[in-house]
């Protein structure tokens, strides 16, 4: 009788252990569906419907990544704080994690100022390829509109416009630049400006100064905030 009782107790203990292990396994599977993403401190126009606003996100854990993308999917329970770059944990009921359609906000992991906001607004050119410009002529200008992910400006004579295809914390990729076709008195300056603009790969903002760099990290254009 003593042995049978001990056997029953042992069987109950084994069942309890299996229940605990099962719950731990289930919890681990649920946690596996969670991931972290970076959300920019500004929203941008959606491609499908420009009246709607999309999040601009990076699915990398590190801010060193140069990959950012817009998404028109909502993150239930998350409120964007303008100007703040936020790393958040989200939960998905979709194990493939193929989209943000089923994501739910879990918690804020990290938050810091989104320095890209400082690009917004109007800039006036001060140097091209380290050469100082004659201020007696009409200087080229540059305007960033992060909401529309576009640049516009004046090359000194002709108006121009283009799309910002990628904007990380260091790198910038511009699409093809469209330019009006008026005759210009200082055509060589405008030609040099547009040539430099087509080679922009990186940027640095320090106070009211903006530097645009090429792929090798050489400063090719500098501006002052207007």
ABEGO torsion letter per residue (X at the ends): XAAAAAAAAAAAAAAAAAAAAAAAAAAAAAAAABBBBBBBABBBBBAABAABBBBBBBABABAABABBBBBABBBBGBBBBBGBBBBBBBBBABAAGABAAABBBABBABBBBBAAAAABEBBBBABBGGBBBBAABBBBBBBBBAAAGBBBEBAGABBBBBBBABBBAABBBBBBBBBBBBBBABAAAAAAAAAAAAABABBBBBEABBBBBBAAGBBABBBBBX
